[in-house]
Amino acid sequence: MARTVLNTFRNRGEDISRLEGFSDTAFGFAITLLVVSLAAPTRFAELLQLMRGLPAFAVTFFLVATIWYSQYTFFRRYGLGDFTTVVLNLVLLFVVLFYVYPLKFLFGLVFQPRADAIRDQDVPTLFLIYGVGFAAVSLVLALLSMHAFRHRAQLDLTPWEVFVTRLSIADNVAMMSIGLLSAGLAQVVPAPSTATVAGFAYFSIALPKTIIGTMRGRRARSLVTV
């Protein structure tokens, strides 16, 4: 009896390299910086304060973990370790570590707003910092995928793998554009609507994600082999 086989991406990097080990350490340090408090609470009031910070920690942890998984997927799929890959990966780690505190500060305000935490005139700058950081991470991930795409012959990528690599480039370019859009809107939308408009710009992420997911699904079905 015939069996349907879906196209899959063949991993070319199964072993953990020194570069990946160094990267995992850096990501672990970034997550440590996101922790609500490094000291264990000794009073119940301190425990309650710690619990109130958990939503912000959960969101920021998820965002850092998403970046880590994208990097992990890149190394598993392509197994590259040349000079360009090393440089781009170091740039990615630099951006992640540099933007940990702006990330923590922003979502701290979202879940625990305080009147004295930030002035209205500083909100555009905050969204500019976050938007540029978001765009920078997406740009580096796009450049990594472009680097793999340029080596498609050397890596012996199949037509499906080439298509997935192109989608990864498009996805990250779209994310970069949304980060820059949010940062730009924050500079032109007057208070008190600045944070609302710039923040809701990130909900548009659903559009490219849906389009790219649909394209991938359709191509996967069209390339099904028996």
PLY file of the C-alpha trace (Angstrom):
ply
format ascii 1.0
element vertex 226
property float x
property float y
property float z
element edge 225
property int vertex1
property int vertex2
end_header
0.00 0.00 0.00
1.34 3.44 -0.96
2.34 5.76 1.86
2.19 9.55 1.67
5.42 11.28 2.63
5.46 15.00 3.39
8.48 17.09 2.53
10.76 17.75 5.48
13.88 19.84 6.07
16.98 17.67 6.38
19.13 18.78 9.29
22.76 19.35 8.38
23.94 20.34 11.85
23.25 17.66 14.45
26.19 18.26 16.79
26.36 21.26 19.12
29.31 23.41 18.08
31.35 25.73 20.29
29.52 28.62 18.63
26.14 27.22 19.68
27.41 26.47 23.17
28.59 30.05 23.53
25.25 31.29 22.17
23.26 29.17 24.63
25.29 30.64 27.48
24.55 34.17 26.25
20.83 33.44 25.92
20.83 31.91 29.39
22.44 35.07 30.76
19.84 37.20 28.96
17.02 35.23 30.58
18.71 35.61 33.96
18.60 39.38 33.50
14.86 39.12 32.87
14.15 37.40 36.18
11.83 39.44 38.37
14.19 39.23 41.33
17.43 37.37 41.81
16.89 37.21 45.58
14.39 34.82 47.16
11.59 36.66 48.97
11.81 36.68 52.78
8.46 38.37 53.44
5.00 37.61 52.11
4.69 41.15 50.71
7.88 40.53 48.73
6.41 37.28 47.41
3.27 39.09 46.24
5.41 41.72 44.53
7.34 38.94 42.84
4.12 37.29 41.64
2.87 40.56 40.18
5.97 40.66 38.01
5.44 37.18 36.55
3.25 38.23 33.55
5.94 40.62 32.30
8.60 37.97 32.85
6.53 35.38 30.98
6.13 37.59 27.91
9.76 38.68 27.80
10.91 35.08 28.40
8.75 33.96 25.47
10.22 36.62 23.17
13.82 35.71 24.04
13.01 32.01 23.72
11.52 32.68 20.27
14.77 34.32 19.13
16.76 31.42 20.58
14.58 28.89 18.75
15.02 30.74 15.44
18.79 30.63 15.92
18.64 26.98 16.99
16.59 26.09 13.89
19.10 27.86 11.64
22.05 25.85 12.97
20.11 22.57 12.87
18.98 23.11 9.29
22.16 24.43 7.71
25.03 23.51 10.03
27.05 26.54 8.91
30.01 27.74 10.94
31.95 29.98 8.56
33.20 33.46 9.34
30.06 35.25 8.12
27.84 33.01 10.24
30.01 33.63 13.31
29.91 37.42 12.83
26.14 37.53 12.26
25.53 35.28 15.25
27.68 37.50 17.47
25.75 40.54 16.27
22.51 38.74 17.14
23.75 37.97 20.66
24.92 41.56 21.10
21.49 42.92 20.15
19.66 40.45 22.39
21.82 41.21 25.43
21.69 44.96 24.83
17.90 45.07 24.55
17.07 42.83 27.51
16.53 45.73 29.89
14.47 47.87 27.45
12.36 44.76 26.84
11.90 44.19 30.57
11.14 47.86 31.19
8.53 48.08 28.43
6.54 45.03 29.46
6.93 45.98 33.09
5.01 49.15 32.23
2.39 47.16 30.32
1.59 44.82 33.22
2.46 47.11 36.14
1.86 50.70 34.99
3.18 53.39 37.31
2.53 57.10 36.88
6.10 58.00 37.86
7.82 55.37 35.68
7.99 57.38 32.45
6.99 60.82 31.23
4.63 61.17 28.26
7.31 62.90 26.22
9.63 59.90 26.70
7.17 57.30 25.34
8.17 57.87 21.67
11.81 57.28 22.59
10.94 54.08 24.43
9.07 52.70 21.40
11.89 53.87 19.15
14.40 51.89 21.23
12.21 48.80 21.29
11.23 49.04 17.60
14.83 49.41 16.44
15.86 46.46 18.63
13.00 44.32 17.28
13.93 45.28 13.73
17.64 44.61 14.34
16.98 41.06 15.58
14.76 40.35 12.57
17.34 41.83 10.20
20.14 39.61 11.53
17.93 36.51 11.30
17.05 37.50 7.72
20.74 37.94 6.88
21.51 34.50 8.31
18.84 32.94 6.10
20.10 34.89 3.10
23.61 33.60 3.81
22.30 30.03 3.83
20.37 30.70 0.62
23.54 31.89 -1.13
25.14 28.57 -0.15
22.17 26.48 -1.32
24.24 24.62 -3.91
27.00 23.85 -1.41
24.40 22.71 1.12
22.57 20.70 -1.55
19.20 22.18 -0.61
16.16 20.55 -2.15
13.51 22.68 -3.91
11.37 22.47 -0.74
14.30 23.55 1.46
15.05 26.48 -0.87
11.40 27.52 -0.67
11.37 27.33 3.14
14.59 29.36 3.29
13.05 32.05 1.10
9.98 32.13 3.32
12.23 32.56 6.36
13.87 35.57 4.70
10.48 37.08 3.83
9.14 36.43 7.32
12.04 38.18 9.04
11.97 41.11 6.62
8.27 41.53 7.40
8.99 41.46 11.14
11.73 44.06 10.66
9.33 46.31 8.77
6.72 46.09 11.54
9.31 47.03 14.17
10.31 50.08 12.13
6.65 50.93 11.50
5.92 50.94 15.22
8.99 53.06 15.94
7.98 55.51 13.20
4.38 55.77 14.37
5.58 56.53 17.89
7.41 59.56 16.54
4.43 61.09 14.71
1.37 60.10 16.77
0.82 62.68 19.54
0.25 61.79 23.18
-1.73 60.26 24.78
-2.33 57.90 21.84
1.36 57.24 21.17
1.70 54.01 23.14
-1.66 52.66 21.94
-0.99 53.15 18.24
2.70 52.12 18.34
1.89 49.10 20.50
-1.03 47.88 18.42
1.17 48.04 15.31
2.70 44.77 16.49
-0.66 43.02 16.15
-0.15 43.32 12.39
2.43 40.54 12.78
-0.50 38.15 12.40
-0.94 39.17 8.73
2.48 38.14 7.31
2.55 35.10 9.59
-0.80 33.96 8.20
0.20 34.61 4.58
3.54 32.84 4.93
1.97 29.93 6.78
-0.65 29.57 4.04
2.00 29.66 1.30
4.05 27.03 3.09
1.06 24.78 3.57
0.00 25.01 -0.06
3.52 24.30 -1.35
3.88 21.37 1.05
0.67 19.83 -0.27
1.72 20.40 -3.87
5.07 18.67 -3.29
3.68 15.64 -1.47
5.26 12.44 -2.74
3.92 8.92 -2.52
0 1
1 2
2 3
3 4
4 5
5 6
6 7
7 8
8 9
9 10
10 11
11 12
12 13
13 14
14 15
15 16
16 17
17 18
18 19
19 20
20 21
21 22
22 23
23 24
24 25
25 26
26 27
27 28
28 29
29 30
30 31
31 32
32 33
33 34
34 35
35 36
36 37
37 38
38 39
39 40
40 41
41 42
42 43
43 44
44 45
45 46
46 47
47 48
48 49
49 50
50 51
51 52
52 53
53 54
54 55
55 56
56 57
57 58
58 59
59 60
60 61
61 62
62 63
63 64
64 65
65 66
66 67
67 68
68 69
69 70
70 71
71 72
72 73
73 74
74 75
75 76
76 77
77 78
78 79
79 80
80 81
81 82
82 83
83 84
84 85
85 86
86 87
87 88
88 89
89 90
90 91
91 92
92 93
93 94
94 95
95 96
96 97
97 98
98 99
99 100
100 101
101 102
102 103
103 104
104 105
105 106
106 107
107 108
108 109
109 110
110 111
111 112
112 113
113 114
114 115
115 116
116 117
117 118
118 119
119 120
120 121
121 122
122 123
123 124
124 125
125 126
126 127
127 128
128 129
129 130
130 131
131 132
132 133
133 134
134 135
135 136
136 137
137 138
138 139
139 140
140 141
141 142
142 143
143 144
144 145
145 146
146 147
147 148
148 149
149 150
150 151
151 152
152 153
153 154
154 155
155 156
156 157
157 158
158 159
159 160
160 161
161 162
162 163
163 164
164 165
165 166
166 167
167 168
168 169
169 170
170 171
171 172
172 173
173 174
174 175
175 176
176 177
177 178
178 179
179 180
180 181
181 182
182 183
183 184
184 185
185 186
186 187
187 188
188 189
189 190
190 191
191 192
192 193
193 194
194 195
195 196
196 197
197 198
198 199
199 200
200 201
201 202
202 203
203 204
204 205
205 206
206 207
207 208
208 209
209 210
210 211
211 212
212 213
213 214
214 215
215 216
216 217
217 218
218 219
219 220
220 221
221 222
222 223
223 224
224 225
